[in-house]
Amino acid sequence: MKTNLIRSLTAAVFTLIAVPFTWAGSSTETPALQVRITGPNNLDPLQQDDSADALFVQLQDVFRRRGVEGKITQLDDNEKPVEAPVLTLNVIEWKPDRAGIVNLRFFAKVTETDGTEVDIGSITGTSVTLGVRGSGDAMERAATEAFRSLHERYHRMHPSGDSVALN
């Protein structure tokens, strides 16, 4: 109990110190891709925001490793996008089941800068937990698998590489 309290306080102090530096360092560079993540609706708003943030970090990592260049930014629900493509993910499920299998399911679409919407469809990622404490790693692996599939599916739909964001 005492250890959890110390960890929570340490995380809060780090956040208070780190946040002003990230705001000060943010640039006005136009993003190559904007990402809006919604759902799952079965969570309370704070958990939903945390899940969206965690998924965004995973998506950013996978897309960087696959060669996406330029700035990738996350949009909040009410935030108006700038002149850049918007990738919208409607998360249906991201949780471990009773058997220890983690499923991430979402529907994806891209709104291009000219306003046309490209429906990418349903994407899934699955992983198995390795013991009680392995659910966090399994959730990360499921997200990584799903975002690799998302990146590949988008390229199959746009083989000429029309979109600057996902080349």
Rosetta blueprint (number, residue, H / E / L):
1 M L
2 K H
3 T H
4 N H
5 L H
6 I H
7 R H
8 S H
9 L H
10 T H
11 A H
12 A H
13 V H
14 F H
15 T H
16 L H
17 I H
18 A H
19 V H
20 P H
21 F H
22 T H
23 W H
24 A H
25 G H
26 S L
27 S L
28 T L
29 E L
30 T L
31 P L
32 A L
33 L E
34 Q E
35 V E
36 R E
37 I E
38 T E
39 G L
40 P L
41 N L
42 N L
43 L L
44 D L
45 P H
46 L H
47 Q H
48 Q H
49 D H
50 D H
51 S H
52 A H
53 D H
54 A H
55 L H
56 F H
57 V H
58 Q H
59 L H
60 Q H
61 D H
62 V H
63 F H
64 R H
65 R H
66 R L
67 G L
68 V L
69 E L
70 G L
71 K L
72 I E
73 T E
74 Q E
75 L E
76 D L
77 D L
78 N L
79 E L
80 K L
81 P L
82 V L
83 E L
84 A L
85 P L
86 V E
87 L E
88 T E
89 L E
90 N E
91 V E
92 I E
93 E E
94 W E
95 K E
96 P E
97 D L
98 R L
99 A L
100 G L
101 I E
102 V E
103 N E
104 L E
105 R E
106 F E
107 F E
108 A E
109 K E
110 V E
111 T E
112 E L
113 T L
114 D L
115 G L
116 T L
117 E E
118 V E
119 D E
120 I E
121 G E
122 S E
123 I E
124 T E
125 G E
126 T E
127 S E
128 V E
129 T L
130 L L
131 G L
132 V H
133 R H
134 G H
135 S H
136 G H
137 D H
138 A H
139 M H
140 E H
141 R H
142 A H
143 A H
144 T H
145 E H
146 A H
147 F H
148 R H
149 S H
150 L H
151 H H
152 E H
153 R H
154 Y H
155 H H
156 R H
157 M H
158 H L
159 P L
160 S L
161 G L
162 D L
163 S L
164 V L
165 A L
166 L L
167 N L
